[in-house]
Amino acid sequence: MALLGLDELQAGMVLAADAEHVSGRVLLRKGVCLSDDHLRIFRQWGVISVDIEGVDAPAGIEERMQQRDPERLAQLRERLQRRFRHADVQQPVIAELMDWCLEHEAGDAAP
């Protein structure tokens, strides 16, 4: 079971857990085999990731970032917090965007 982002999903994959909207509304139940229509619905509802059966979990951002210089990461996080100061970082989409920005900006920091 692995949490996969929307861009990693393919028709034919099976949900390992209920797919929910940020509001808690269940969009699809555990065990559903995804179709192209389901993927389109996820995009429309702003779903950014779902649990999928039979897929190994990729390393999380924190695991990947442990290989980076801690001082540089602290500077990057502080800079991102300033950039996102007016955004609701509790929203999953914003949190995902911040994680992506951190990874992107840390890409030039050698492990």
C-alpha positions as CSV (number, residue, x, y, z in Angstrom):
1,M,0.0,0.0,0.0
2,A,1.4,3.4,-0.9
3,L,0.1,7.0,-1.0
4,L,0.5,8.1,-4.7
5,G,0.0,11.5,-6.1
6,L,-2.6,12.1,-8.8
7,D,0.1,12.2,-11.6
8,E,1.2,8.7,-10.6
9,L,-2.2,7.1,-10.7
10,Q,-3.3,4.9,-13.6
11,A,-6.6,3.3,-14.6
12,G,-6.7,-0.3,-13.2
13,M,-5.1,0.5,-9.8
14,V,-7.1,-0.5,-6.7
15,L,-7.8,1.8,-3.8
16,A,-6.3,0.5,-0.5
17,A,-8.4,3.1,1.5
18,D,-11.4,5.4,0.9
19,A,-10.6,8.3,-1.4
20,E,-11.8,11.4,0.4
21,H,-12.2,15.1,-0.4
22,V,-10.5,17.5,2.0
23,S,-13.9,18.1,3.6
24,G,-14.1,14.4,4.5
25,R,-16.6,13.5,1.9
26,V,-15.9,10.0,0.6
27,L,-15.5,10.1,-3.2
28,L,-14.7,6.4,-3.7
29,R,-14.6,3.4,-1.4
30,K,-11.7,1.2,-0.6
31,G,-11.3,-1.7,-3.1
32,V,-12.5,0.3,-6.2
33,C,-10.6,-0.3,-9.3
34,L,-9.8,3.1,-10.8
35,S,-10.9,4.1,-14.2
36,D,-10.0,7.2,-16.3
37,D,-13.3,8.7,-15.2
38,H,-12.3,8.3,-11.5
39,L,-9.0,10.1,-12.3
40,R,-10.9,12.9,-13.9
41,I,-13.2,13.2,-10.9
42,F,-10.2,13.3,-8.6
43,R,-8.8,16.3,-10.6
44,Q,-12.1,18.1,-10.5
45,W,-12.4,17.6,-6.7
46,G,-8.8,18.6,-6.0
47,V,-7.7,15.2,-4.7
48,I,-3.9,15.2,-4.6
49,S,-3.2,11.6,-3.5
50,V,-4.8,8.3,-2.6
51,D,-3.7,5.0,-1.1
52,I,-3.1,2.3,-3.7
53,E,-2.9,-1.5,-3.1
54,G,0.2,-3.5,-4.2
55,V,2.6,-0.5,-4.6
56,D,5.6,0.1,-2.4
57,A,5.6,3.4,-0.7
58,P,8.1,5.9,-2.1
59,A,10.4,7.7,0.4
60,G,8.7,10.7,1.9
61,I,10.0,14.2,1.6
62,E,11.5,14.1,5.1
63,E,13.4,10.9,4.3
64,R,14.7,12.4,1.1
65,M,15.6,15.7,2.8
66,Q,17.6,14.0,5.5
67,Q,20.3,13.5,2.9
68,R,20.6,17.3,2.4
69,D,22.5,19.9,4.4
70,P,20.4,20.7,7.5
71,E,21.5,24.3,7.6
72,R,20.6,24.9,3.9
73,L,17.2,23.2,4.5
74,A,16.4,25.4,7.4
75,Q,17.2,28.5,5.3
76,L,15.0,27.2,2.5
77,R,12.1,26.4,4.9
78,E,12.3,29.9,6.4
79,R,12.2,31.4,2.9
80,L,9.2,29.3,1.9
81,Q,7.4,30.2,5.1
82,R,7.8,33.9,4.2
83,R,6.6,33.2,0.6
84,F,3.5,31.3,1.8
85,R,2.8,33.6,4.8
86,H,-0.7,34.5,3.4
87,A,-1.6,31.0,2.4
88,D,-3.5,28.5,4.6
89,V,-0.7,25.9,4.9
90,Q,-3.1,23.5,6.6
91,Q,-4.8,23.0,3.2
92,P,-3.4,19.8,1.6
93,V,-2.8,21.4,-1.8
94,I,-0.8,24.2,-0.2
95,A,1.2,21.8,1.9
96,E,1.9,19.7,-1.2
97,L,3.0,22.8,-3.0
98,M,5.3,23.8,-0.2
99,D,6.8,20.3,-0.1
100,W,7.4,20.4,-3.9
101,C,9.0,23.9,-3.6
102,L,11.3,22.7,-0.9
103,E,12.4,19.6,-2.9
104,H,12.8,21.7,-6.0
105,E,14.9,24.4,-4.3
106,A,16.9,21.9,-2.3
107,G,17.7,20.0,-5.6
108,D,20.9,22.0,-6.0
109,A,22.0,21.3,-2.4
110,A,24.4,18.4,-2.6
111,P,23.7,15.5,-0.2
